[in-house]
Amino acid sequence: MSHKENTTGRLRLVADGVSHGFDGDSVLEDVSLTVDPGDVLAIVGPSGTGKTTLLRLLALFSRPDDGRVALAEGESVDTVSTELTPDHVADARTNGHGDVGARTNGGGGDGDARDAWSLSDDERLRLRRRIGLVAQDRSLFSASVGYNAAYGLGVRRSRAARLRSSLRRTVGRWSPPAAALSALETVGMAEMVDKHADSLSSGEAQRVGVARALAVDPDVLLLDEPTSNLDPRNTAVIEDAMREAKARGIGVALATHDMDQARRVADKTAVVLGGTCIEYGPTERVFESPRDDRARQFVAGELVY
């Protein structure tokens, strides 16, 4: 299933032994995984096991209590996608290496992964803007579908571009940028560009949320339960959008409790139980021959959690 085209220059996202908690309660403990360009990673586990918290850490919205979220630029996935595993992380720590890039490619060069929270605020913001997160709550503005899809593009524009857009609004009917229209086309919502978001179904709203993230051409797309409670048609559209993102070299990570969905769309799967990643590897191996007995029971539906 792996697709390695169009990945050069895309961002690689690495969770390196991250732990996080709230009010003294541990939510995640020592989780290590990667989101590689042109790959889809499924993070599976029951509700309340820390999947959303992990996505927020990967999106650089929150700083981990321990471990780090590291990023590498300008490197093809071919050189790194199969090299960084939990075993490699453990080996590197034992050997005293301090940099994820050094562990995966020998160190040196622009491909080395950098701890996001060691960077300046401006540098971290620049990288954060290359990561798209679609939350589970499907929050949209009380405006048109086109406005919602184009919102991220507006946030990233220069002041001069904002002024030009304002002038266009005074002359005639505003039209979303081509990138927003293309993203709406990807999720089958282009014909509803002028429809008010308040009138959308939950499935349509989720599709607009995905389009808003895709419109800015992120290097990484993070999806939190993107098809939860959706009908088969909306589910299929969003899964096709993930495949389209992958074909463009975007790294995709989705949190899901749908085992069948993980098998359909994911190149790699991480099984998270009780805030710990107990299994991580190629999706086929994770489902067909998991190394952890709890993971075997969970993916088989035998473990009630």
C-alpha positions as a Markdown table, in Angstrom:
| # | Residue | x | y | z |
|---|---|---|---|---|
| 1 | Met | 0.0 | 0.0 | 0.0 |
| 2 | Ser | 3.0 | 2.3 | 0.4 |
| 3 | His | 3.2 | 5.3 | -1.9 |
| 4 | Lys | 6.5 | 7.0 | -2.1 |
| 5 | Glu | 5.9 | 9.7 | -4.8 |
| 6 | Asn | 5.8 | 13.4 | -4.2 |
| 7 | Thr | 7.4 | 13.1 | -0.7 |
| 8 | Thr | 10.7 | 15.0 | -1.1 |
| 9 | Gly | 10.6 | 18.2 | 1.0 |
| 10 | Arg | 7.6 | 17.1 | 3.0 |
| 11 | Leu | 7.6 | 17.2 | 6.8 |
| 12 | Arg | 8.3 | 14.0 | 8.8 |
| 13 | Leu | 6.8 | 14.0 | 12.3 |
| 14 | Val | 8.3 | 11.9 | 15.1 |
| 15 | Ala | 6.9 | 11.2 | 18.6 |
| 16 | Asp | 9.9 | 10.2 | 20.6 |
| 17 | Gly | 9.0 | 8.7 | 24.0 |
| 18 | Val | 6.3 | 11.2 | 24.7 |
| 19 | Ser | 4.4 | 11.2 | 28.0 |
| 20 | His | 1.7 | 13.6 | 29.0 |
| 21 | Gly | -0.9 | 14.0 | 31.8 |
| 22 | Phe | -3.5 | 16.3 | 33.3 |
| 23 | Asp | -3.8 | 17.3 | 36.9 |
| 24 | Gly | -1.3 | 14.6 | 38.0 |
| 25 | Asp | -3.0 | 11.8 | 36.0 |
| 26 | Ser | -1.0 | 10.2 | 33.3 |
| 27 | Val | -2.7 | 10.1 | 29.9 |
| 28 | Leu | 0.2 | 9.0 | 27.6 |
| 29 | Glu | 3.3 | 7.1 | 28.7 |
| 30 | Asp | 6.4 | 6.8 | 26.6 |
| 31 | Val | 4.8 | 6.7 | 23.1 |
| 32 | Ser | 7.1 | 6.5 | 20.0 |
| 33 | Leu | 5.9 | 6.6 | 16.4 |
| 34 | Thr | 6.4 | 8.4 | 13.1 |
| 35 | Val | 4.1 | 10.1 | 10.6 |
| 36 | Asp | 6.0 | 9.7 | 7.3 |
| 37 | Pro | 5.3 | 11.6 | 4.1 |
| 38 | Gly | 3.1 | 9.7 | 1.7 |
| 39 | Asp | 2.0 | 7.2 | 4.4 |
| 40 | Val | -1.1 | 6.7 | 6.4 |
| 41 | Leu | -0.8 | 5.9 | 10.1 |
| 42 | Ala | -3.8 | 4.6 | 12.0 |
| 43 | Ile | -3.8 | 5.1 | 15.8 |
| 44 | Val | -6.3 | 2.6 | 17.1 |
| 45 | Gly | -7.6 | 2.1 | 20.6 |
| 46 | Pro | -10.7 | 2.5 | 22.7 |
| 47 | Ser | -12.2 | 5.8 | 23.8 |
| 48 | Gly | -10.3 | 7.5 | 26.6 |
| 49 | Thr | -7.0 | 5.9 | 25.9 |
| 50 | Gly | -5.1 | 9.1 | 24.9 |
| 51 | Lys | -5.5 | 9.2 | 21.1 |
| 52 | Thr | -6.8 | 12.7 | 21.0 |
| 53 | Thr | -4.1 | 13.9 | 23.4 |
| 54 | Leu | -1.5 | 12.3 | 21.1 |
| 55 | Leu | -2.8 | 14.1 | 18.1 |
| 56 | Arg | -2.7 | 17.4 | 19.9 |
| 57 | Leu | 1.0 | 16.8 | 20.8 |
| 58 | Leu | 1.8 | 15.9 | 17.2 |
| 59 | Ala | 0.0 | 19.1 | 16.1 |
| 60 | Leu | 2.2 | 21.1 | 18.5 |
| 61 | Phe | -0.8 | 22.4 | 20.3 |
| 62 | Ser | 0.5 | 21.0 | 23.6 |
| 63 | Arg | 4.1 | 20.4 | 24.9 |
| 64 | Pro | 4.7 | 16.8 | 26.2 |
| 65 | Asp | 5.6 | 16.5 | 29.8 |
| 66 | Asp | 8.4 | 14.1 | 28.8 |
| 67 | Gly | 10.0 | 13.0 | 25.5 |
| 68 | Arg | 9.7 | 15.1 | 22.5 |
| 69 | Val | 7.9 | 15.8 | 19.2 |
| 70 | Ala | 10.6 | 16.1 | 16.5 |
| 71 | Leu | 10.4 | 17.2 | 12.9 |
| 72 | Ala | 12.5 | 16.7 | 9.8 |
| 73 | Glu | 12.3 | 18.5 | 6.5 |
| 74 | Gly | 13.5 | 17.9 | 3.0 |
| 75 | Glu | 13.9 | 14.2 | 3.1 |
| 76 | Ser | 12.2 | 11.4 | 1.1 |
| 77 | Val | 10.2 | 8.9 | 3.0 |
| 78 | Asp | 12.2 | 6.1 | 1.4 |
| 79 | Thr | 15.2 | 6.8 | 3.7 |
| 80 | Val | 13.3 | 6.8 | 6.9 |
| 81 | Ser | 9.9 | 5.2 | 6.9 |
| 82 | Thr | 11.0 | 1.7 | 7.8 |
| 83 | Glu | 13.9 | 2.6 | 10.1 |
| 84 | Leu | 12.4 | 4.3 | 13.1 |
| 85 | Thr | 10.5 | 1.7 | 15.2 |
| 86 | Pro | 10.0 | 1.4 | 19.0 |
| 87 | Asp | 13.0 | -1.0 | 19.0 |
| 88 | His | 15.2 | 1.5 | 17.3 |
| 89 | Val | 14.2 | 4.2 | 19.8 |
| 90 | Ala | 15.0 | 1.9 | 22.7 |
| 91 | Asp | 18.3 | 0.9 | 21.1 |
| 92 | Ala | 19.2 | 4.6 | 20.5 |
| 93 | Arg | 18.5 | 5.5 | 24.1 |
| 94 | Thr | 20.6 | 2.7 | 25.3 |
| 95 | Asn | 23.5 | 3.8 | 23.1 |
| 96 | Gly | 23.1 | 7.4 | 24.3 |
| 97 | His | 22.2 | 9.0 | 21.0 |
| 98 | Gly | 20.3 | 12.3 | 21.5 |
| 99 | Asp | 18.8 | 13.0 | 18.1 |
| 100 | Val | 16.1 | 11.2 | 16.2 |
| 101 | Gly | 17.7 | 12.2 | 12.9 |
| 102 | Ala | 21.0 | 10.7 | 14.0 |
| 103 | Arg | 19.3 | 7.4 | 14.8 |
| 104 | Thr | 17.6 | 7.2 | 11.5 |
| 105 | Asn | 20.0 | 8.5 | 8.9 |
| 106 | Gly | 23.4 | 8.8 | 10.5 |
| 107 | Gly | 23.0 | 12.4 | 11.5 |
| 108 | Gly | 24.0 | 15.6 | 9.6 |
| 109 | Gly | 22.1 | 17.4 | 6.9 |
| 110 | Asp | 18.8 | 19.2 | 6.7 |
| 111 | Gly | 16.9 | 15.9 | 7.2 |
| 112 | Asp | 17.8 | 15.6 | 10.9 |
| 113 | Ala | 14.7 | 15.8 | 13.1 |
| 114 | Arg | 14.6 | 18.7 | 15.5 |
| 115 | Asp | 12.7 | 19.0 | 18.8 |
| 116 | Ala | 9.8 | 21.3 | 18.1 |
| 117 | Trp | 9.9 | 22.7 | 21.6 |
| 118 | Ser | 13.5 | 23.6 | 21.4 |
| 119 | Leu | 12.8 | 26.0 | 18.5 |
| 120 | Ser | 11.8 | 29.7 | 18.8 |
| 121 | Asp | 8.1 | 30.5 | 18.9 |
| 122 | Asp | 8.3 | 31.9 | 15.3 |
| 123 | Glu | 10.0 | 28.7 | 14.0 |
| 124 | Arg | 7.5 | 26.5 | 15.8 |
| 125 | Leu | 4.6 | 28.5 | 14.4 |
| 126 | Arg | 6.0 | 28.1 | 10.9 |
| 127 | Leu | 6.2 | 24.4 | 11.3 |
| 128 | Arg | 2.8 | 24.2 | 13.0 |
| 129 | Arg | 1.3 | 25.8 | 9.9 |
| 130 | Arg | 2.5 | 22.9 | 7.9 |
| 131 | Ile | 0.3 | 20.5 | 10.0 |
| 132 | Gly | -3.4 | 20.3 | 9.6 |
| 133 | Leu | -5.6 | 18.9 | 12.4 |
| 134 | Val | -9.3 | 18.0 | 11.9 |
| 135 | Ala | -10.9 | 17.7 | 15.3 |
| 136 | Gln | -13.7 | 15.3 | 16.2 |
| 137 | Asp | -16.2 | 18.1 | 17.0 |
| 138 | Arg | -16.5 | 19.3 | 13.4 |
| 139 | Ser | -16.4 | 23.0 | 14.3 |
| 140 | Leu | -17.3 | 25.2 | 11.4 |
| 141 | Phe | -17.9 | 28.9 | 11.2 |
| 142 | Ser | -21.5 | 30.2 | 10.8 |
| 143 | Ala | -20.8 | 31.1 | 7.2 |
| 144 | Ser | -20.7 | 29.5 | 3.7 |
| 145 | Val | -19.0 | 26.2 | 2.9 |
| 146 | Gly | -16.6 | 28.2 | 0.6 |
| 147 | Tyr | -15.7 | 30.6 | 3.4 |
| 148 | Asn | -15.0 | 27.7 | 5.8 |
| 149 | Ala | -12.9 | 25.8 | 3.2 |
| 150 | Ala | -10.8 | 29.0 | 2.5 |
| 151 | Tyr | -10.3 | 30.1 | 6.1 |
| 152 | Gly | -6.9 | 28.6 | 6.6 |
| 153 | Leu | -5.7 | 30.2 | 3.3 |
| 154 | Gly | -6.7 | 33.6 | 4.7 |
| 155 | Val | -4.9 | 33.1 | 7.9 |
| 156 | Arg | -1.7 | 32.4 | 6.1 |
| 157 | Arg | -1.9 | 35.2 | 3.6 |
| 158 | Ser | 0.1 | 38.4 | 3.6 |
| 159 | Arg | -1.4 | 41.8 | 4.6 |
| 160 | Ala | -1.3 | 42.9 | 1.0 |
| 161 | Ala | -3.3 | 39.8 | -0.1 |
| 162 | Arg | -5.8 | 40.5 | 2.6 |
| 163 | Leu | -6.3 | 44.0 | 1.2 |
| 164 | Arg | -6.8 | 42.7 | -2.3 |
| 165 | Ser | -9.4 | 40.2 | -1.1 |
| 166 | Ser | -11.2 | 43.0 | 0.7 |
| 167 | Leu | -11.3 | 45.1 | -2.5 |
| 168 | Arg | -12.7 | 42.2 | -4.5 |
| 169 | Arg | -15.5 | 41.8 | -2.0 |
| 170 | Thr | -16.5 | 45.4 | -2.5 |
| 171 | Val | -16.6 | 45.0 | -6.3 |
| 172 | Gly | -18.5 | 41.8 | -6.7 |
| 173 | Arg | -19.5 | 38.4 | -5.2 |
| 174 | Trp | -16.6 | 36.8 | -3.3 |
| 175 | Ser | -15.3 | 33.6 | -4.7 |
| 176 | Pro | -13.1 | 31.1 | -2.8 |
| 177 | Pro | -9.5 | 30.6 | -4.0 |
| 178 | Ala | -8.8 | 27.8 | -6.4 |
| 179 | Ala | -7.1 | 25.8 | -3.7 |
| 180 | Ala | -10.3 | 25.8 | -1.5 |
| 181 | Leu | -12.5 | 24.8 | -4.5 |
| 182 | Ser | -10.1 | 22.0 | -5.3 |
| 183 | Ala | -10.2 | 20.7 | -1.8 |
| 184 | Leu | -14.0 | 20.9 | -1.8 |
| 185 | Glu | -13.9 | 18.9 | -5.0 |
| 186 | Thr | -11.8 | 16.2 | -3.3 |
| 187 | Val | -14.4 | 15.7 | -0.7 |
| 188 | Gly | -17.4 | 16.0 | -3.0 |
| 189 | Met | -18.6 | 19.3 | -1.7 |
| 190 | Ala | -17.8 | 21.7 | -4.5 |
| 191 | Glu | -21.4 | 22.0 | -5.6 |
| 192 | Met | -22.3 | 23.2 | -2.1 |
| 193 | Val | -19.8 | 26.0 | -2.0 |
| 194 | Asp | -22.4 | 28.7 | -1.4 |
| 195 | Lys | -24.5 | 26.7 | 1.0 |
| 196 | His | -24.5 | 27.8 | 4.7 |
| 197 | Ala | -22.5 | 25.6 | 7.0 |
| 198 | Asp | -25.3 | 25.6 | 9.6 |
| 199 | Ser | -27.5 | 23.6 | 7.2 |
| 200 | Leu | -25.1 | 20.8 | 6.7 |
| 201 | Ser | -25.4 | 17.2 | 7.9 |
| 202 | Ser | -22.8 | 15.9 | 10.3 |
| 203 | Gly | -21.2 | 14.0 | 7.4 |
| 204 | Glu | -21.1 | 17.0 | 5.2 |
| 205 | Ala | -19.7 | 19.2 | 7.9 |
| 206 | Gln | -16.9 | 16.7 | 8.5 |
| 207 | Arg | -16.1 | 16.7 | 4.8 |
| 208 | Val | -15.8 | 20.5 | 4.8 |
| 209 | Gly | -13.5 | 20.3 | 7.8 |
| 210 | Val | -11.2 | 17.9 | 5.9 |
| 211 | Ala | -11.4 | 20.2 | 2.9 |
| 212 | Arg | -10.4 | 23.2 | 5.0 |
| 213 | Ala | -7.3 | 21.3 | 6.2 |
| 214 | Leu | -6.4 | 20.1 | 2.7 |
| 215 | Ala | -6.8 | 23.5 | 1.1 |
| 216 | Val | -3.5 | 24.8 | 2.6 |
| 217 | Asp | -1.6 | 21.7 | 1.3 |
| 218 | Pro | -0.3 | 20.6 | 4.7 |
| 219 | Asp | 2.7 | 18.3 | 5.0 |
| 220 | Val | 0.9 | 16.4 | 7.7 |
| 221 | Leu | -2.8 | 15.8 | 8.1 |
| 222 | Leu | -4.1 | 14.7 | 11.5 |
| 223 | Leu | -7.7 | 13.4 | 11.8 |
| 224 | Asp | -9.4 | 12.7 | 15.1 |
| 225 | Glu | -12.1 | 10.0 | 14.6 |
| 226 | Pro | -12.9 | 11.5 | 11.2 |
| 227 | Thr | -15.8 | 9.1 | 10.4 |
| 228 | Ser | -17.2 | 8.5 | 13.8 |
| 229 | Asn | -21.0 | 8.1 | 13.5 |
| 230 | Leu | -21.0 | 8.8 | 9.8 |
| 231 | Asp | -22.9 | 6.8 | 7.2 |
| 232 | Pro | -21.1 | 4.6 | 4.7 |
| 233 | Arg | -21.2 | 7.1 | 1.9 |
| 234 | Asn | -19.6 | 9.9 | 3.9 |
| 235 | Thr | -17.1 | 7.5 | 5.4 |
| 236 | Ala | -16.1 | 6.4 | 1.9 |
| 237 | Val | -15.6 | 10.0 | 0.7 |
| 238 | Ile | -13.4 | 10.8 | 3.7 |
| 239 | Glu | -11.3 | 7.6 | 3.2 |
| 240 | Asp | -10.9 | 8.5 | -0.4 |
| 241 | Ala | -9.7 | 12.0 | 0.6 |
| 242 | Met | -7.0 | 10.3 | 2.8 |
| 243 | Arg | -5.8 | 8.3 | -0.2 |
| 244 | Glu | -5.7 | 11.5 | -2.3 |
| 245 | Ala | -3.7 | 13.2 | 0.4 |
| 246 | Lys | -1.3 | 10.3 | 0.5 |
| 247 | Ala | -0.9 | 10.4 | -3.2 |
| 248 | Arg | 0.1 | 14.0 | -2.9 |
| 249 | Gly | 2.9 | 13.1 | -0.5 |
| 250 | Ile | 1.0 | 14.2 | 2.7 |
| 251 | Gly | 1.6 | 12.2 | 5.8 |
| 252 | Val | -1.7 | 11.2 | 7.3 |
| 253 | Ala | -2.4 | 10.1 | 10.9 |
| 254 | Leu | -5.9 | 9.2 | 12.0 |
| 255 | Ala | -7.2 | 8.2 | 15.4 |
| 256 | Thr | -9.9 | 5.6 | 15.1 |
| 257 | His | -11.6 | 2.8 | 16.9 |
| 258 | Asp | -12.7 | 1.3 | 13.6 |
| 259 | Met | -10.4 | -1.7 | 13.0 |
| 260 | Asp | -11.8 | -2.3 | 9.4 |
| 261 | Gln | -11.0 | 1.3 | 8.5 |
| 262 | Ala | -7.4 | 1.0 | 9.7 |
| 263 | Arg | -7.0 | -2.1 | 7.6 |
| 264 | Arg | -8.5 | -0.3 | 4.5 |
| 265 | Val | -6.5 | 2.9 | 4.6 |
| 266 | Ala | -3.4 | 2.6 | 6.8 |
| 267 | Asp | 0.2 | 1.6 | 5.9 |
| 268 | Lys | 1.1 | 1.5 | 9.6 |
| 269 | Thr | -0.9 | 1.0 | 12.7 |
| 270 | Ala | -0.2 | 1.9 | 16.3 |
| 271 | Val | -2.3 | 0.2 | 19.0 |
| 272 | Val | -2.7 | 2.4 | 22.1 |
| 273 | Leu | -4.2 | 0.9 | 25.3 |
| 274 | Gly | -4.2 | 2.8 | 28.6 |
| 275 | Gly | -2.0 | 5.5 | 27.2 |
| 276 | Thr | 0.7 | 3.2 | 26.1 |
| 277 | Cys | 1.6 | 2.2 | 22.5 |
| 278 | Ile | 1.7 | -1.6 | 22.9 |
| 279 | Glu | 2.0 | -2.5 | 19.1 |
| 280 | Tyr | 3.4 | -0.5 | 16.2 |
| 281 | Gly | 4.3 | -1.5 | 12.7 |
| 282 | Pro | 3.0 | -2.3 | 9.2 |
| 283 | Thr | -0.8 | -2.7 | 9.3 |
| 284 | Glu | -0.9 | -6.2 | 7.9 |
| 285 | Arg | 1.6 | -7.5 | 10.5 |
| 286 | Val | -0.2 | -5.7 | 13.4 |
| 287 | Phe | -3.5 | -7.3 | 12.5 |
| 288 | Glu | -2.2 | -10.7 | 11.3 |
| 289 | Ser | 0.6 | -11.4 | 13.7 |
| 290 | Pro | 0.8 | -8.9 | 16.5 |
| 291 | Arg | 3.6 | -9.4 | 19.0 |
| 292 | Asp | 1.7 | -8.2 | 22.1 |
| 293 | Asp | -1.0 | -10.5 | 23.3 |
| 294 | Arg | -3.2 | -7.6 | 24.4 |
| 295 | Ala | -2.9 | -6.1 | 20.9 |
| 296 | Arg | -3.9 | -9.5 | 19.4 |
| 297 | Gln | -7.0 | -9.6 | 21.7 |
| 298 | Phe | -7.9 | -6.0 | 20.9 |
| 299 | Val | -7.7 | -6.2 | 17.1 |
| 300 | Ala | -9.6 | -9.5 | 17.3 |
| 301 | Gly | -12.4 | -7.9 | 19.3 |
| 302 | Glu | -11.7 | -10.2 | 22.3 |
| 303 | Leu | -10.5 | -7.6 | 24.7 |
| 304 | Val | -13.1 | -5.5 | 26.4 |
| 305 | Tyr | -11.4 | -2.3 | 27.5 |
